Amino acid sequence: MKILSVSVLTALAFAASATMAQAQDITMRLHTLVKSPHPYNDMAAFIADEVAKRSNGAIAVKVFDSGQLGKDDAVIGEMGLGTIDLMVSTTNNAVKQVPEYQIFSMPYLFAGFDDLMDRVGPGTAAEKYFQKVYADRGLNMQLLALGGSGTRNLSNANVPVNALADISGFKMRTPPSPMIAKTWEALGTLPVTVAWGELYAAVQTGVADALESSIPGYTGSKLYEVAPYLALTGHTIQVNHVSMADRTWKKLSPEQQQMLREVAAEASVVGIEKARQYETELVEKLKSDHGVTVTTPDTSEFKAALVSLQSELAKELDLEAPMKAVQGQ
C-alpha cells in the first residue's frame, strides 16, 4: 500500500475541514429592536427554529431582541460590514439608507394585510424593485422578504372620533416626516413635531392634542393615560423587512439561500397573523383595563380627503418609481 506523506495528509485534512466549515457550523446573529410581545420577535423565533430544522442543524440563528445589538441605523451599518447577519424591523427605520421606503408611510396605500401581501410579497414587482434598490445603493445587504406588522391609528385627549370633522383643528403630533405632516394637514389638523420620548408630556400639557401610532406603541408607552380616545383609522399598515448581510449570504450554498428566502417569506405571514392577534387582544384590554373609548370611524371620508395628495406627495418626494412598483406596474 502506498503511504502518503505527512504534507499530503495535512493538505487533505485542511481541504476537508474547509469544506465542512463551508457546509456547516454557521451561526448567525439576528437583530430586532422591540420587546415581546411583538410580531418581529415572533418572526425572529420562527426564522431561528425553521432554519435550524431545514438546514439539519448546519445553520444556527441566535436572536438578539430589544435592541441588544444597537439601534436599527447602526445595525444596518454593521450588516453592511457583515458583523451582524440578519434583521427583522420596520422599513421606517431604514429610510436613511433606503429613501424609497418612505412610500410605505403613504396613507391608505393598502386596503388591508391581504392586499399588502399581494403587492409586496414573494415574487411581486415591489419585492424585485426593492431588492434592486439594495444592490444599486451598495448596501451590501440582501432583502429576503417584506411583510406587515400592524396598523397605525389615531388617538386624542379630547373627544371620541367618529367622523373626519371631529379632528378639525387638533394639534396633531407627527414625527419629522414631510409625508406624515402633510397627510394630517390635509385632514384638517395642525401638525406639531414632537419626539416620541416627549409625546406623553406634550399631550399631558396640551402641546399636542392627538397622535398617530401603532396600538402596541400606544399601549406600551401608556399614552392611553393622556389620550384615552382611540379611533381605529388604520391609515397606514406598518411594513417590515427581513434583510441579510451580503457577507453572510455568500457563505451559503444556493440551496441554503433559497431556503432562507422561503423561511423569511413564511415568517412574514407569521408576522401578519401575530399583528392581527395582538391588535385584537390589546384593543379589548385597553377598553376593559384602562377605560379607553374606542371608535371605528368611516374611513371613506379620510380616504377621499387624501386622494389627490397621494400623487402629489409621490412626485414631490421622488417616490413615483416605488409607487408604481407597489401598484404592480
C-alpha positions in Angstrom: 0.0 0.0 0.0 1.3 3.5 -0.9 2.0 5.6 2.1 1.0 9.3 1.8 3.5 11.9 3.0 2.7 14.0 6.1 2.4 17.1 3.9 -0.1 15.5 1.6 -2.2 14.2 4.6 -2.1 17.7 6.1 -3.3 19.3 2.9 -6.1 16.8 2.6 -7.2 17.3 6.1 -7.1 21.1 5.7 -9.2 20.8 2.5 -11.8 18.5 4.2 -12.1 20.8 7.2 -12.5 23.9 5.0 -15.3 22.1 3.1 -17.0 21.1 6.3 -16.7 24.7 7.6 -18.5 25.9 4.5 -21.2 23.3 4.7 -22.0 23.6 8.5 -21.4 25.3 11.7 -22.7 28.7 10.6 -24.0 30.8 13.4 -26.0 34.0 12.6 -26.9 36.9 14.8 -30.4 38.2 14.2 -31.4 41.7 15.4 -34.8 43.1 16.4 -35.4 46.5 18.1 -38.5 45.5 20.1 -39.5 43.8 23.3 -42.0 40.9 23.3 -44.8 40.5 22.7 -44.3 41.9 19.2 -44.6 40.4 15.7 -41.0 41.0 14.9 -39.8 38.7 17.8 -42.3 36.0 16.8 -40.9 36.2 13.2 -37.4 36.0 14.6 -38.1 33.0 16.7 -39.8 31.3 13.6 -36.7 32.0 11.5 -34.4 30.6 14.1 -36.4 27.4 14.5 -37.1 26.8 10.9 -33.5 27.5 9.7 -32.1 25.0 12.3 -34.6 22.4 11.2 -34.3 22.8 7.4 -30.5 23.0 7.5 -30.3 19.9 9.6 -28.5 21.9 12.3 -25.9 23.2 9.8 -27.1 26.8 10.4 -27.9 28.3 13.8 -29.6 31.6 14.3 -29.3 33.4 17.6 -31.9 36.1 18.2 -31.0 39.4 19.9 -34.2 41.3 20.6 -34.9 44.6 22.4 -32.1 46.4 20.6 -29.3 44.5 22.3 -27.2 44.9 19.1 -28.0 48.6 18.8 -30.5 50.8 17.0 -31.6 50.0 13.5 -29.5 52.7 11.9 -26.3 51.3 13.4 -27.3 47.7 12.8 -27.8 48.4 9.1 -24.2 49.7 9.0 -23.0 46.6 10.8 -24.8 44.4 8.4 -23.1 46.2 5.5 -19.8 45.1 7.1 -21.1 41.6 7.8 -20.7 41.8 11.6 -24.4 41.3 12.1 -26.1 38.7 9.9 -29.9 39.3 9.9 -32.5 41.8 11.0 -36.3 42.0 11.2 -37.6 45.5 11.6 -39.7 48.4 10.2 -39.0 50.0 6.9 -39.5 53.3 8.6 -36.2 53.0 10.4 -34.3 52.3 7.1 -35.4 55.3 5.2 -32.0 57.0 5.7 -30.3 54.2 3.7 -33.3 53.4 1.6 -35.3 56.6 0.9 -37.6 54.7 -1.3 -39.0 53.0 1.8 -40.8 56.3 2.5 -43.6 55.1 0.2 -44.9 52.9 3.0 -45.9 55.9 5.0 -48.3 56.8 2.3 -51.9 56.9 3.8 -54.3 54.2 2.7 -51.7 52.7 0.4 -53.1 49.2 1.1 -56.7 48.0 1.7 -55.6 45.6 4.4 -53.0 42.9 5.2 -54.0 40.6 2.4 -53.7 43.4 -0.1 -50.3 44.3 1.3 -49.0 40.8 0.8 -50.5 40.6 -2.7 -48.5 43.7 -3.6 -45.2 43.3 -1.7 -45.0 39.6 -1.0 -42.7 37.0 -2.7 -42.3 37.4 -6.5 -44.0 40.8 -6.7 -42.8 43.8 -8.6 -42.3 45.6 -5.3 -40.1 43.0 -3.9 -38.0 42.9 -7.0 -37.8 46.7 -7.1 -36.5 47.0 -3.5 -34.1 44.1 -4.0 -32.6 46.1 -6.9 -32.6 49.3 -4.8 -30.5 47.4 -2.2 -28.0 46.5 -4.9 -28.0 49.9 -6.6 -27.4 51.7 -3.3 -24.5 49.4 -2.4 -25.9 48.4 1.0 -24.1 45.0 1.0 -27.4 43.5 2.1 -30.0 41.1 0.7 -33.7 41.8 1.0 -35.2 38.4 1.8 -38.9 39.5 2.4 -41.3 42.3 3.0 -44.4 42.0 5.2 -46.8 43.8 7.5 -46.8 44.1 11.3 -49.7 46.2 12.4 -51.8 49.2 11.7 -51.3 52.8 12.8 -54.3 54.6 14.3 -55.4 58.0 15.7 -55.7 58.7 19.4 -56.5 62.0 21.2 -57.1 63.7 24.5 -60.4 65.4 23.7 -63.3 63.6 22.1 -64.4 60.3 20.6 -63.7 60.4 16.8 -66.5 59.1 14.6 -66.0 61.4 11.6 -63.4 63.4 9.9 -64.9 66.7 11.2 -64.2 65.5 14.7 -60.5 66.0 14.3 -60.6 69.5 12.7 -58.2 71.9 14.4 -56.5 69.2 16.5 -52.8 69.9 17.3 -51.6 66.7 15.8 -48.2 65.2 16.8 -46.2 64.0 13.9 -42.6 62.7 13.6 -40.2 64.7 11.4 -41.7 63.4 8.2 -43.0 65.7 5.4 -45.3 62.9 4.2 -46.9 62.3 7.6 -47.2 66.1 8.4 -48.8 66.9 5.1 -51.2 64.0 5.4 -52.6 65.3 8.7 -52.6 68.8 7.5 -54.8 67.7 4.6 -57.1 66.1 7.1 -57.7 69.4 8.8 -55.3 69.2 11.8 -52.4 71.4 12.8 -49.2 69.2 12.7 -46.7 69.7 15.5 -43.4 67.9 15.6 -42.7 66.2 18.9 -40.1 63.4 19.6 -41.7 60.1 20.6 -40.0 60.2 24.0 -41.5 63.6 24.8 -45.0 62.7 23.5 -46.6 61.8 26.8 -45.7 65.1 28.4 -46.7 67.0 25.2 -50.2 65.6 25.3 -50.4 66.0 29.0 -49.5 69.7 28.8 -51.6 70.5 25.7 -48.7 71.0 23.3 -50.4 68.3 21.2 -54.0 67.1 21.3 -53.6 64.0 19.2 -51.2 61.4 17.8 -50.9 58.5 15.4 -49.2 55.3 16.3 -49.3 51.5 16.4 -51.6 50.0 19.0 -48.7 48.3 20.8 -46.8 51.6 20.8 -49.8 53.4 22.2 -50.3 50.7 24.9 -46.6 50.2 25.8 -46.0 53.9 26.3 -49.2 54.3 28.4 -50.4 57.1 26.1 -54.0 55.9 26.9 -53.5 57.8 30.2 -53.3 61.2 28.4 -55.1 60.3 25.1 -57.9 58.0 26.1 -59.9 58.2 22.8 -58.7 55.7 20.3 -60.0 55.8 16.7 -59.3 52.7 14.5 -58.4 54.7 11.4 -55.9 52.1 10.1 -54.5 54.9 7.9 -51.2 53.0 7.3 -50.0 49.4 7.8 -46.5 49.1 9.1 -44.3 47.4 6.6 -41.4 45.4 7.8 -38.3 43.9 6.1 -36.2 40.8 6.7 -32.7 41.6 5.5 -29.4 39.7 5.5 -25.8 40.7 5.3 -24.2 40.0 1.8 -21.1 38.7 3.5 -23.2 36.0 5.3 -25.3 35.3 2.2 -22.2 34.5 0.2 -21.2 31.8 2.7 -24.4 29.8 1.9 -24.9 27.3 -0.8 -27.6 28.1 -3.5 -29.9 25.6 -1.7 -29.4 27.3 1.6 -30.0 30.7 0.1 -33.3 29.5 -1.3 -34.2 28.0 2.0 -33.6 31.3 3.8 -35.8 33.2 1.3 -38.6 30.7 1.8 -38.3 30.9 5.6 -38.3 34.7 5.5 -41.4 34.7 3.3 -43.2 32.3 5.7 -42.1 34.4 8.7 -43.8 37.4 7.1 -47.1 35.5 7.2 -46.5 34.7 10.9 -45.9 38.4 11.5 -49.2 39.3 10.0 -51.1 36.6 12.0 -49.5 37.9 15.2 -50.2 41.5 14.4 -53.9 40.7 14.0 -53.9 38.7 17.2 -52.1 41.4 19.3 -54.2 44.2 18.0 -57.4 42.5 18.8 -56.2 41.5 22.3 -54.8 44.9 23.0 -57.9 46.8 21.9 -60.0 44.7 24.2 -57.5 45.2 27.1 -57.4 49.0 26.5 -61.2 49.1 26.8 -61.6 46.7 29.8 -58.5 47.6 31.8 -57.8 51.2 31.0 -61.2 52.7 30.2 -60.2 53.7 26.7 -63.1 54.8 24.4 -62.6 53.0 21.1 -64.4 54.1 17.9 -64.4 52.9 14.3 -64.9 55.9 12.1 -66.0 55.7 8.5 -62.6 55.9 6.8 -64.1 56.7 3.4 -64.1 60.3 4.4 -60.4 60.2 5.3 -59.5 58.4 2.1 -61.5 60.9 -0.1 -59.7 63.8 1.5 -56.3 62.3 0.6 -56.9 61.1 -3.0 -55.1 63.9 -4.7 -52.4 64.1 -2.0 -51.0 60.7 -2.8 -49.9 61.5 -6.3 -48.7 65.0 -5.2 -46.5 63.5 -2.4 -45.1 60.8 -4.7 -44.0 63.4 -7.1 -42.7 65.9 -4.5 -40.7 63.3 -2.6 -39.4 61.5 -5.7 -41.4 58.3 -4.9 -43.1 57.8 -8.2 -40.9 54.7 -9.1 -41.6 52.8 -5.8 -45.3 53.9 -6.0 -45.5 52.2 -9.4 -43.7 49.1 -8.1 -46.2 48.8 -5.2 -49.0 49.2 -7.7 -47.6 46.3 -9.7 -46.6 48.4 -12.7 
